[in-house]
Amino acid sequence: MGTIPSHQRIALERVGKLFAQAEESFKEHPELSKRYIALARRIATRYKVRLTVAQKRLFCKKCNAYLKNGINSRARLSRGTLVVTCLECKNIRRMNY
C-alpha cells in the first residue's frame, strides 16, 4: 500500500467539506444541500475516491437528498435490517445492522 496521490487527498477534503456544508444549509435551504451532495458524489466518482460508510448513509442515492431522520426520512428496524425511506422520492434502502 502506497500513499494517497495528492489529487485524491484534495478530493477527499472537498467531499468532506461539501458534506459539512450540506449539514449546515439543510435547515434553511434543502435544495442547496441536495446540490452539495450531488457535487460531492461527482467529485468522488471523478477522482476515484470512496465515500465512507457514514457518508453513504447521509443521503438518498436516488434523489441526492441530505437525509435527516424524522424530517425527510424515516428509519425502521425490521428483522435485523435498518430500513430507511426517503420521504422526498419514496426510495427505500435496507442495511444490515
Secondary structure, DSSP 8 states (H G I E B T S, - for coil): -----HHHHHHHHHHHHHHHHHHHHTTT-HHHHHHHHHHHHHHHHHTT----HHHHTTB-TTT--B--BTTTEEEEEETTEEEEEETTT--EEEEE-
